[in-house]
């Protein structure tokens, strides 16, 4: 097993997104320059924005799917920014940045997303490019995630 010394120095983002929203995002990514996903993890994105470097890598695990094996990052993109929602809980710039399937679920009020993180260049990885979740290292950690670990929310990571 490789040690943490071979890792990229940059921080990356590893996040679970429901597969239905990823497929829906793929429908609009050609029209829009980016896509926005809702999150409750405000503090994580404040930390990420404070560390922001050029081209922060985003690896996405398609959640809410049935798989026969270990969880794998199957989508990739480039982190753009995180923005607070508007007064009614929608993306402040353009609701069209949201995947169509997510727009249907967005609700104003207390259950609205407090913020949205934006991804550019979102695409599905080829089977040869996909990375099992247990290959990632948590940010500032020296050990990989355990086999079978399933992210329950976005994480700052280093990647192999």
TARA-V208113 format. One record per backbone hydrogen bond with DSSP energy under -1.0 kcal/mol. NH is the residue of the N-H (numbers start at 1). CO is the residue of the C=O. If there is no record, write none. Layout:
[[NH CO] [NH CO]]
//
This chain:
[[6 3] [7 4] [8 159] [12 157] [13 57] [14 155] [15 59] [17 61] [19 63] [21 18] [22 18] [23 19] [24 20] [25 21] [26 22] [29 25] [31 28] [32 28] [35 119] [36 97] [37 117] [39 115] [42 40] [45 41] [46 42] [47 43] [48 44] [49 45] [50 46] [51 47] [58 77] [59 13] [60 75] [61 15] [63 17] [63 61] [73 131] [74 60] [75 60] [76 123] [77 58] [78 120] [79 56] [80 118] [83 116] [85 114] [86 90] [89 86] [97 94] [98 95] [103 99] [104 100] [106 102] [112 109] [115 39] [116 83] [117 37] [118 81] [119 35] [120 78] [123 76] [125 74] [129 126] [130 126] [131 73] [133 71] [135 132] [136 133] [137 158] [139 156] [141 138] [145 136] [149 146] [155 14] [157 12] [158 137]]
//
